[in-house]
Amino acid sequence: MSMEMQIAPTGNKGFMTSYLEALALVERLHRLLLDVIKDEFERVGELEINAVQALLLFNIGDNEVTAGELKSRGYYQGSNVSYNLKKLVEMGYMHHQRCEIDRRSVRVRLTQRGREIRDVVSELFLRHAEGLQGKGVIDPEGIVDITNSLKRVERYWTDQIRYIY
């Protein structure tokens, strides 16, 4: 029995098929994004940092955050955030400082070196945005539609986590 039949015995196979395809696409796109970032860093000769770490630096930007905030703000979804933060501090991409109020909590922010990595990712994304639009892959209305749809799915999933049980 196929996965869609196991999950959707009520007969709405068309929607279920599309939903599963969308889930697989989101997963593939995330992996592909990491590959694109990795390739960009290889192209510019920056081999010390990996794509996950570079994306983390990009998402932090000019903010100063705690490790807990990285996850709650959606900057980072990985289970190894502490490992990557420690490595980024050791490599000189981030500063860290204990919070004055809660000594257990550590706040992090980018160093100049971290901001340079953030800028490489930012320039990559700018080139991609211009290329997607310039080549007619997607127009401004289309990207707004995709973003709004993904936000609705995110809200639905978040509600499932918070309220289902």
C-alpha positions as CSV (number, residue, x, y, z in Angstrom):
1,M,0.0,0.0,0.0
2,S,1.4,3.4,-0.9
3,M,2.2,6.1,1.7
4,E,-0.6,8.3,0.4
5,M,-3.1,5.6,0.7
6,Q,-2.0,4.8,4.3
7,I,-2.3,8.5,5.3
8,A,-5.4,9.5,3.3
9,P,-7.9,6.7,3.2
10,T,-10.8,9.1,2.8
11,G,-10.3,9.5,-0.9
12,N,-8.6,12.9,-1.2
13,K,-5.6,11.4,-3.0
14,G,-5.0,14.4,-5.2
15,F,-4.4,16.8,-2.3
16,M,-2.4,14.2,-0.4
17,T,-0.2,13.5,-3.4
18,S,0.5,17.3,-3.8
19,Y,1.1,17.7,-0.1
20,L,3.6,14.9,0.0
21,E,5.3,16.3,-3.1
22,A,5.5,19.8,-1.4
23,L,7.0,18.2,1.7
24,A,9.6,16.5,-0.3
25,L,10.3,19.6,-2.3
26,V,10.8,21.7,0.9
27,E,13.3,19.2,2.2
28,R,15.2,19.0,-1.2
29,L,15.3,22.8,-1.5
30,H,16.8,23.1,1.9
31,R,19.5,20.6,1.1
32,L,20.1,22.3,-2.3
33,L,20.3,25.7,-0.6
34,L,23.1,24.3,1.6
35,D,24.9,22.9,-1.5
36,V,24.6,26.3,-3.3
37,I,26.1,28.1,-0.3
38,K,28.9,25.5,-0.1
39,D,29.7,25.9,-3.7
40,E,29.8,29.7,-3.4
41,F,32.3,29.4,-0.5
42,E,34.4,27.0,-2.5
43,R,34.3,29.4,-5.5
44,V,35.6,32.3,-3.3
45,G,38.2,30.1,-1.6
46,E,36.6,30.2,1.9
47,L,36.9,26.5,3.0
48,E,37.0,26.9,6.8
49,I,33.3,27.4,7.3
50,N,30.5,25.0,6.3
51,A,27.2,26.0,4.7
52,V,25.1,25.5,7.9
53,Q,27.4,27.8,9.8
54,A,27.4,30.4,7.0
55,L,23.6,30.4,6.9
56,L,23.5,30.8,10.7
57,L,25.8,33.9,10.4
58,F,23.6,35.3,7.7
59,N,20.5,34.8,9.7
60,I,21.9,36.4,12.9
61,G,23.1,39.4,10.9
62,D,23.5,42.5,13.1
63,N,21.5,41.0,16.0
64,E,22.8,39.9,19.4
65,V,21.1,36.7,20.5
66,T,21.2,33.8,22.8
67,A,21.4,30.2,21.7
68,G,17.7,29.7,22.7
69,E,16.7,32.8,20.7
70,L,18.3,31.3,17.6
71,K,15.8,28.5,17.6
72,S,12.8,30.4,18.8
73,R,13.3,33.2,16.2
74,G,13.7,30.6,13.5
75,Y,17.3,31.4,12.7
76,Y,18.4,27.9,13.3
77,Q,16.6,24.5,13.4
78,G,19.5,22.2,14.0
79,S,19.9,20.1,17.2
80,N,23.7,20.9,17.2
81,V,23.4,24.7,17.6
82,S,25.7,24.7,20.6
83,Y,28.4,22.9,18.6
84,N,28.2,25.3,15.7
85,L,28.2,28.3,18.0
86,K,31.3,27.0,19.8
87,K,33.0,26.4,16.5
88,L,32.1,29.8,15.2
89,V,33.5,31.5,18.3
90,E,36.7,29.4,18.1
91,M,37.2,30.3,14.5
92,G,36.7,34.0,15.2
93,Y,33.4,34.5,13.4
94,M,31.4,35.3,16.6
95,H,31.8,37.0,19.9
96,H,30.2,35.5,23.0
97,Q,29.5,37.0,26.4
98,R,27.7,35.8,29.5
99,C,24.5,37.7,30.2
100,E,24.7,39.9,33.2
101,I,21.3,38.9,34.5
102,D,21.3,35.2,33.8
103,R,24.8,33.9,34.0
104,R,23.8,30.6,32.4
105,S,22.8,32.4,29.2
106,V,25.4,33.4,26.6
107,R,24.8,36.2,24.1
108,V,26.5,36.0,20.7
109,R,27.1,38.4,17.9
110,L,29.1,38.5,14.7
111,T,32.7,39.6,14.6
112,Q,34.0,41.5,11.6
113,R,35.1,38.2,10.1
114,G,31.5,36.9,10.7
115,R,30.1,39.9,9.0
116,E,32.3,39.3,5.9
117,I,30.8,35.7,5.7
118,R,27.3,37.1,6.1
119,D,28.0,39.6,3.3
120,V,29.1,36.7,1.0
121,V,25.8,34.9,1.6
122,S,23.9,38.2,1.2
123,E,25.5,38.9,-2.1
124,L,24.8,35.3,-3.3
125,F,21.1,35.7,-2.4
126,L,20.9,39.1,-4.1
127,R,22.4,37.5,-7.3
128,H,19.8,34.7,-7.1
129,A,16.9,37.1,-6.6
130,E,17.9,39.2,-9.5
131,G,18.5,36.0,-11.7
132,L,15.2,34.5,-10.7
133,Q,13.3,37.6,-11.6
134,G,15.4,38.6,-14.6
135,K,15.1,35.2,-16.2
136,G,11.4,35.1,-15.6
137,V,11.6,32.1,-13.3
138,I,9.3,33.9,-10.8
139,D,7.9,37.3,-10.6
140,P,7.3,39.5,-7.5
141,E,3.7,38.4,-7.1
142,G,4.7,34.7,-7.4
143,I,7.3,35.0,-4.6
144,V,4.8,36.7,-2.4
145,D,2.3,33.9,-3.0
146,I,4.9,31.2,-2.2
147,T,6.0,33.1,0.9
148,N,2.4,33.6,2.1
149,S,1.5,29.9,1.5
150,L,4.6,28.7,3.4
151,K,3.8,31.0,6.3
152,R,0.3,29.5,6.5
153,V,1.8,26.0,6.6
154,E,4.2,27.1,9.2
155,R,1.4,28.5,11.4
156,Y,-0.6,25.3,10.9
157,W,2.4,23.1,11.9
158,T,3.2,25.3,14.9
159,D,-0.4,25.0,16.1
160,Q,-0.2,21.3,15.7
161,I,2.8,21.2,18.0
162,R,1.3,23.5,20.6
163,Y,-2.4,22.5,20.7
164,I,-2.9,19.0,19.3
165,Y,-2.4,17.1,22.6
